Amino acid sequence: MIDKLLPEAVVVEAYDEEDARELGDAPLHPEEEVFVARAVLKRRREFALVRSCARRAMEKLGVPAQPVLPGERGAPRWPDGLTGSMTHCEGYGAAALARTAELASLGIDAEPHEPLPEDVLPAVALPAETERLRRLAAEHPEICWDRLLFSAKESVYKAWFPLTRKWLDFSEADIDVHPGTAAGAATVTAAQGTFRARLLVPGPLVGGRRLTHFDGRWTVERGLTATAVAVPPAAIR
């Protein structure tokens, strides 16, 4: 699902609910075990399964499989020469990795395709975003646009942080979501489109240029919303 949102240079490994049942308890490296030693079983399994995906992706890139430890602000620490992102939600998880020669950074996120809790949208959306969501909902009510916006902001942050090592608040990126194919059906089987995140704070320098925005893609299918951002090594202004 997420692989269709990213360039060919990215290796994506994922699991769904059926895979999770077959895999059972994915093994953890001892270094990883420390971070979930007191976690509930559900958290431990998701932590382990998504790291299993990351190691399979490493091997496909010709890099020895190794622990994926949380670093600053929980961001995963990748082997030298790699950039990546991970996500998991109920019944789905994925890891996406690429060589830094191919991409400067990337971010992925998956969420259940259902409305956000009532009190969440005001905390994450700018007034302009809220108005655009209102128009999108009127035109395409079958899509949970509030959840899609939240997911896009998560992907933007995951792509932003490795380039800056700084926090990016929800209010510091203005995201404009564009509908794509298959939006408009009475019920959603699959829909996809794009989005642009305009940075409202100084962006990172990539390839000698300062970024003013991130571009991303989204999809809704199989009861999930997924978003992805890929930042090329020589980013366009």
C-alpha atoms as a printed R data frame, in Angstrom:
    type eleno elety resid chain resno       x       y      z
1   ATOM     1    CA   MET     A     1   0.000   0.000  0.000
2   ATOM     2    CA   ILE     A     2   2.670   2.512  1.015
3   ATOM     3    CA   ASP     A     3   5.108   1.347 -1.648
4   ATOM     4    CA   LYS     A     4   2.933   2.872 -4.395
5   ATOM     5    CA   LEU     A     5   3.375   6.294 -2.766
6   ATOM     6    CA   LEU     A     6   7.171   6.324 -2.915
7   ATOM     7    CA   PRO     A     7   9.889   6.380 -5.616
8   ATOM     8    CA   GLU     A     8  11.377   3.147 -6.925
9   ATOM     9    CA   ALA     A     9  14.577   3.795 -4.959
10  ATOM    10    CA   VAL     A    10  12.685   3.122 -1.710
11  ATOM    11    CA   VAL     A    11  12.341  -0.412 -0.366
12  ATOM    12    CA   VAL     A    12   9.123  -0.952  1.576
13  ATOM    13    CA   GLU     A    13   8.394  -3.972  3.743
14  ATOM    14    CA   ALA     A    14   4.994  -4.226  5.430
15  ATOM    15    CA   TYR     A    15   2.735  -6.539  7.400
16  ATOM    16    CA   ASP     A    16  -1.024  -6.763  7.727
17  ATOM    17    CA   GLU     A    17  -3.233  -8.466 10.282
18  ATOM    18    CA   GLU     A    18  -2.858 -11.891  8.665
19  ATOM    19    CA   ASP     A    19   0.929 -11.546  8.487
20  ATOM    20    CA   ALA     A    20   1.011 -10.551 12.154
21  ATOM    21    CA   ARG     A    21  -0.864 -13.696 13.125
22  ATOM    22    CA   GLU     A    22   1.499 -15.892 11.105
23  ATOM    23    CA   LEU     A    23   4.632 -14.184 12.405
24  ATOM    24    CA   GLY     A    24   3.567 -14.374 16.027
25  ATOM    25    CA   ASP     A    25   6.147 -12.719 18.250
26  ATOM    26    CA   ALA     A    26   8.866 -11.298 16.006
27  ATOM    27    CA   PRO     A    27  12.298 -11.472 17.658
28  ATOM    28    CA   LEU     A    28  13.884  -8.384 19.179
29  ATOM    29    CA   HIS     A    29  17.571  -7.604 19.433
30  ATOM    30    CA   PRO     A    30  18.734  -7.314 23.049
31  ATOM    31    CA   GLU     A    31  19.428  -3.604 22.506
32  ATOM    32    CA   GLU     A    32  15.828  -3.115 21.354
33  ATOM    33    CA   GLU     A    33  14.381  -5.139 24.213
34  ATOM    34    CA   VAL     A    34  15.377  -2.407 26.683
35  ATOM    35    CA   PHE     A    35  12.945   0.062 25.117
36  ATOM    36    CA   VAL     A    36   9.869  -2.139 25.500
37  ATOM    37    CA   ALA     A    37  10.763  -4.174 28.576
38  ATOM    38    CA   ARG     A    38   7.795  -2.745 30.498
39  ATOM    39    CA   ALA     A    39   5.458  -2.239 27.540
40  ATOM    40    CA   VAL     A    40   2.131  -4.010 27.159
41  ATOM    41    CA   LEU     A    41   2.012  -6.973 24.782
42  ATOM    42    CA   LYS     A    42   0.341  -5.038 21.926
43  ATOM    43    CA   ARG     A    43   3.029  -2.338 22.011
44  ATOM    44    CA   ARG     A    44   5.813  -4.952 22.142
45  ATOM    45    CA   ARG     A    45   4.420  -6.833 19.135
46  ATOM    46    CA   GLU     A    46   4.033  -3.702 17.008
47  ATOM    47    CA   PHE     A    47   7.510  -2.517 18.007
48  ATOM    48    CA   ALA     A    48   8.989  -5.893 17.045
49  ATOM    49    CA   LEU     A    49   6.991  -6.456 13.848
50  ATOM    50    CA   VAL     A    50   7.821  -3.094 12.312
51  ATOM    51    CA   ARG     A    51  11.503  -3.590 13.107
52  ATOM    52    CA   SER     A    52  11.349  -6.975 11.458
53  ATOM    53    CA   CYS     A    53  10.105  -5.130  8.364
54  ATOM    54    CA   ALA     A    54  12.985  -2.656  8.650
55  ATOM    55    CA   ARG     A    55  15.565  -5.456  8.785
56  ATOM    56    CA   ARG     A    56  14.107  -7.133  5.708
57  ATOM    57    CA   ALA     A    57  14.339  -3.784  3.918
58  ATOM    58    CA   MET     A    58  17.986  -3.394  4.989
59  ATOM    59    CA   GLU     A    59  18.825  -6.802  3.546
60  ATOM    60    CA   LYS     A    60  17.172  -5.902  0.233
61  ATOM    61    CA   LEU     A    61  19.419  -2.829  0.111
62  ATOM    62    CA   GLY     A    62  22.471  -5.003  0.754
63  ATOM    63    CA   VAL     A    63  22.956  -3.776  4.327
64  ATOM    64    CA   PRO     A    64  23.380  -6.315  7.173
65  ATOM    65    CA   ALA     A    65  20.247  -6.503  9.328
66  ATOM    66    CA   GLN     A    66  20.790  -4.722 12.626
67  ATOM    67    CA   PRO     A    67  18.918  -3.230 15.579
68  ATOM    68    CA   VAL     A    68  16.725  -0.183 15.001
69  ATOM    69    CA   LEU     A    69  16.943   1.856 18.181
70  ATOM    70    CA   PRO     A    70  14.910   4.940 19.046
71  ATOM    71    CA   GLY     A    71  17.035   8.057 19.064
72  ATOM    72    CA   GLU     A    72  16.290  11.703 19.773
73  ATOM    73    CA   ARG     A    73  12.522  12.331 20.095
74  ATOM    74    CA   GLY     A    74  11.969   8.650 19.332
75  ATOM    75    CA   ALA     A    75  13.169   8.918 15.728
76  ATOM    76    CA   PRO     A    76  14.727   5.625 14.552
77  ATOM    77    CA   ARG     A    77  18.488   5.543 14.161
78  ATOM    78    CA   TRP     A    78  19.408   4.064 10.782
79  ATOM    79    CA   PRO     A    79  22.709   2.570  9.595
80  ATOM    80    CA   ASP     A    80  25.107   4.988  7.921
81  ATOM    81    CA   GLY     A    81  24.118   5.648  4.332
82  ATOM    82    CA   LEU     A    82  20.422   4.895  4.868
83  ATOM    83    CA   THR     A    83  17.377   7.017  5.554
84  ATOM    84    CA   GLY     A    84  14.002   5.636  6.464
85  ATOM    85    CA   SER     A    85  10.707   5.790  8.284
86  ATOM    86    CA   MET     A    86   8.376   3.390 10.083
87  ATOM    87    CA   THR     A    87   4.691   3.364 10.952
88  ATOM    88    CA   HIS     A    88   2.184   1.051 12.563
89  ATOM    89    CA   CYS     A    89  -1.472   1.109 13.482
90  ATOM    90    CA   GLU     A    90  -4.101  -1.521 14.222
91  ATOM    91    CA   GLY     A    91  -3.590  -4.381 11.740
92  ATOM    92    CA   TYR     A    92  -0.876  -2.758  9.628
93  ATOM    93    CA   GLY     A    93   2.758  -1.703  9.845
94  ATOM    94    CA   ALA     A    94   5.512  -0.782  7.401
95  ATOM    95    CA   ALA     A    95   9.133   0.296  7.153
96  ATOM    96    CA   ALA     A    96  10.512   2.256  4.185
97  ATOM    97    CA   LEU     A    97  14.254   2.622  3.569
98  ATOM    98    CA   ALA     A    98  16.427   4.198  0.901
99  ATOM    99    CA   ARG     A    99  20.052   5.090  0.393
100 ATOM   100    CA   THR     A   100  20.895   8.696  1.256
101 ATOM   101    CA   ALA     A   101  22.426   9.039 -2.212
102 ATOM   102    CA   GLU     A   102  18.897   8.527 -3.568
103 ATOM   103    CA   LEU     A   103  16.817  10.420 -0.994
104 ATOM   104    CA   ALA     A   104  17.699  13.010  1.630
105 ATOM   105    CA   SER     A   105  14.835  11.945  3.870
106 ATOM   106    CA   LEU     A   106  11.437  10.274  3.866
107 ATOM   107    CA   GLY     A   107   8.397   9.937  6.083
108 ATOM   108    CA   ILE     A   108   5.488   7.486  6.088
109 ATOM   109    CA   ASP     A   109   2.346   7.164  8.176
110 ATOM   110    CA   ALA     A   110  -0.663   4.820  8.279
111 ATOM   111    CA   GLU     A   111  -3.894   5.424 10.185
112 ATOM   112    CA   PRO     A   112  -7.317   3.778 10.393
113 ATOM   113    CA   HIS     A   113  -9.621   5.391  7.830
114 ATOM   114    CA   GLU     A   114 -12.058   6.850 10.305
115 ATOM   115    CA   PRO     A   115 -12.766  10.368 11.611
116 ATOM   116    CA   LEU     A   116 -10.435  11.847 14.178
117 ATOM   117    CA   PRO     A   117 -11.712  12.116 17.739
118 ATOM   118    CA   GLU     A   118 -13.751  15.309 18.015
119 ATOM   119    CA   ASP     A   119 -11.197  17.283 20.028
120 ATOM   120    CA   VAL     A   120  -8.135  16.447 17.905
121 ATOM   121    CA   LEU     A   121  -8.684  18.416 14.681
122 ATOM   122    CA   PRO     A   122  -8.718  21.868 16.348
123 ATOM   123    CA   ALA     A   123  -5.366  20.995 17.932
124 ATOM   124    CA   VAL     A   124  -3.657  20.000 14.664
125 ATOM   125    CA   ALA     A   125  -5.276  22.045 11.873
126 ATOM   126    CA   LEU     A   126  -4.719  25.671 10.900
127 ATOM   127    CA   PRO     A   127  -7.834  27.742 10.096
128 ATOM   128    CA   ALA     A   128  -7.012  27.618  6.365
129 ATOM   129    CA   GLU     A   129  -6.625  23.839  6.527
130 ATOM   130    CA   THR     A   130  -9.936  23.474  8.344
131 ATOM   131    CA   GLU     A   131 -11.693  25.476  5.647
132 ATOM   132    CA   ARG     A   132 -10.138  23.393  2.871
133 ATOM   133    CA   LEU     A   133 -11.159  20.206  4.666
134 ATOM   134    CA   ARG     A   134 -14.716  21.510  4.895
135 ATOM   135    CA   ARG     A   135 -14.811  22.009  1.118
136 ATOM   136    CA   LEU     A   136 -13.266  18.599  0.458
137 ATOM   137    CA   ALA     A   137 -15.779  16.913  2.760
138 ATOM   138    CA   ALA     A   138 -18.649  18.589  0.903
139 ATOM   139    CA   GLU     A   139 -17.310  17.375 -2.460
140 ATOM   140    CA   HIS     A   140 -16.075  13.923 -1.366
141 ATOM   141    CA   PRO     A   141 -17.814  12.895  1.878
142 ATOM   142    CA   GLU     A   142 -16.619   9.298  1.530
143 ATOM   143    CA   ILE     A   143 -13.070  10.309  2.552
144 ATOM   144    CA   CYS     A   144 -12.123  11.054  6.170
145 ATOM   145    CA   TRP     A   145 -10.168  14.187  5.281
146 ATOM   146    CA   ASP     A   146  -9.422  15.112  8.878
147 ATOM   147    CA   ARG     A   147  -7.640  11.798  9.419
148 ATOM   148    CA   LEU     A   148  -5.815  12.207  6.121
149 ATOM   149    CA   LEU     A   149  -4.567  15.659  7.169
150 ATOM   150    CA   PHE     A   150  -3.357  14.268 10.483
151 ATOM   151    CA   SER     A   151  -1.512  11.464  8.685
152 ATOM   152    CA   ALA     A   152   0.076  13.907  6.234
153 ATOM   153    CA   LYS     A   153   1.345  16.042  9.123
154 ATOM   154    CA   GLU     A   154   2.872  12.937 10.702
155 ATOM   155    CA   SER     A   155   4.674  12.042  7.452
156 ATOM   156    CA   VAL     A   156   5.908  15.613  7.038
157 ATOM   157    CA   TYR     A   157   7.333  15.628 10.559
158 ATOM   158    CA   LYS     A   158   9.062  12.285 10.042
159 ATOM   159    CA   ALA     A   159  10.720  13.621  6.870
160 ATOM   160    CA   TRP     A   160  11.562  16.970  8.516
161 ATOM   161    CA   PHE     A   161  13.204  15.797 11.726
162 ATOM   162    CA   PRO     A   162  16.232  13.919 10.305
163 ATOM   163    CA   LEU     A   163  17.104  17.013  8.252
164 ATOM   164    CA   THR     A   164  16.813  19.527 11.095
165 ATOM   165    CA   ARG     A   165  16.924  17.665 14.436
166 ATOM   166    CA   LYS     A   166  14.222  20.124 15.488
167 ATOM   167    CA   TRP     A   167  10.566  19.833 16.481
168 ATOM   168    CA   LEU     A   168   7.988  20.866 13.874
169 ATOM   169    CA   ASP     A   169   4.681  21.877 15.402
170 ATOM   170    CA   PHE     A   170   1.380  21.034 13.701
171 ATOM   171    CA   SER     A   171   0.913  24.786 13.182
172 ATOM   172    CA   GLU     A   172   4.239  25.204 11.367
173 ATOM   173    CA   ALA     A   173   3.252  23.452  8.128
174 ATOM   174    CA   ASP     A   174   0.206  24.374  6.059
175 ATOM   175    CA   ILE     A   175  -0.951  21.288  4.147
176 ATOM   176    CA   ASP     A   176  -3.065  21.484  1.014
177 ATOM   177    CA   VAL     A   177  -4.555  18.091  0.114
178 ATOM   178    CA   HIS     A   178  -5.507  17.388 -3.501
179 ATOM   179    CA   PRO     A   179  -8.128  14.742 -4.361
180 ATOM   180    CA   GLY     A   180  -7.117  12.090 -6.833
181 ATOM   181    CA   THR     A   181  -8.462   9.019 -8.548
182 ATOM   182    CA   ALA     A   182 -11.567   7.205 -7.344
183 ATOM   183    CA   ALA     A   183 -12.571   9.909 -4.853
184 ATOM   184    CA   GLY     A   184 -16.256  10.456 -5.243
185 ATOM   185    CA   ALA     A   185 -17.668   6.947 -4.962
186 ATOM   186    CA   ALA     A   186 -20.371   6.336 -2.373
187 ATOM   187    CA   THR     A   187 -18.000   4.020 -0.496
188 ATOM   188    CA   VAL     A   188 -14.231   3.960 -0.667
189 ATOM   189    CA   THR     A   189 -12.502   0.873 -2.023
190 ATOM   190    CA   ALA     A   190  -9.398   2.799 -3.123
191 ATOM   191    CA   ALA     A   191  -8.577   6.460 -3.623
192 ATOM   192    CA   GLN     A   192  -5.338   8.355 -3.939
193 ATOM   193    CA   GLY     A   193  -3.983  11.840 -4.464
194 ATOM   194    CA   THR     A   194  -1.236  14.279 -3.496
195 ATOM   195    CA   PHE     A   195  -0.550  17.002 -0.967
196 ATOM   196    CA   ARG     A   196   1.855  19.883 -0.480
197 ATOM   197    CA   ALA     A   197   3.096  21.022  2.932
198 ATOM   198    CA   ARG     A   198   4.151  24.672  2.901
199 ATOM   199    CA   LEU     A   199   6.668  25.239  5.677
200 ATOM   200    CA   LEU     A   200   5.841  28.258  7.847
201 ATOM   201    CA   VAL     A   201   9.274  28.241  9.487
202 ATOM   202    CA   PRO     A   202  12.689  28.232  7.770
203 ATOM   203    CA   GLY     A   203  13.127  24.901  6.030
204 ATOM   204    CA   PRO     A   204  16.212  22.681  6.054
205 ATOM   205    CA   LEU     A   205  19.072  23.054  3.611
206 ATOM   206    CA   VAL     A   206  19.135  20.126  1.179
207 ATOM   207    CA   GLY     A   207  21.619  20.001 -1.671
208 ATOM   208    CA   GLY     A   208  22.576  23.612 -0.986
209 ATOM   209    CA   ARG     A   209  18.972  24.835 -1.245
210 ATOM   210    CA   ARG     A   210  16.577  25.792  1.500
211 ATOM   211    CA   LEU     A   211  13.300  23.915  1.301
212 ATOM   212    CA   THR     A   212  10.073  25.887  1.415
213 ATOM   213    CA   HIS     A   213   7.739  22.902  1.129
214 ATOM   214    CA   PHE     A   214   7.453  19.125  1.130
215 ATOM   215    CA   ASP     A   215   5.428  17.230 -1.463
216 ATOM   216    CA   GLY     A   216   3.653  14.005 -0.614
217 ATOM   217    CA   ARG     A   217   1.159  11.422 -1.779
218 ATOM   218    CA   TRP     A   218  -1.752   9.689 -0.077
219 ATOM   219    CA   THR     A   219  -3.954   6.661 -0.495
220 ATOM   220    CA   VAL     A   220  -7.093   5.328  1.163
221 ATOM   221    CA   GLU     A   221  -7.798   1.618  0.822
222 ATOM   222    CA   ARG     A   222  -8.539  -1.511  2.848
223 ATOM   223    CA   GLY     A   223  -9.871   0.609  5.683
224 ATOM   224    CA   LEU     A   224  -6.608   2.522  6.062
225 ATOM   225    CA   THR     A   225  -5.276   5.985  5.262
226 ATOM   226    CA   ALA     A   226  -1.594   6.164  4.311
227 ATOM   227    CA   THR     A   227   0.650   9.094  3.446
228 ATOM   228    CA   ALA     A   228   4.272   9.444  2.373
229 ATOM   229    CA   VAL     A   229   6.821  12.195  1.778
230 ATOM   230    CA   ALA     A   230  10.077  11.681 -0.134
231 ATOM   231    CA   VAL     A   231  12.713  14.430 -0.155
232 ATOM   232    CA   PRO     A   232  15.212  14.167 -3.027
233 ATOM   233    CA   PRO     A   233  18.885  14.866 -2.237
234 ATOM   234    CA   ALA     A   234  18.850  18.014 -4.388
235 ATOM   235    CA   ALA     A   235  15.462  19.427 -3.483
236 ATOM   236    CA   ILE     A   236  13.603  21.888 -5.669
237 ATOM   237    CA   ARG     A   237  12.752  25.244 -4.087
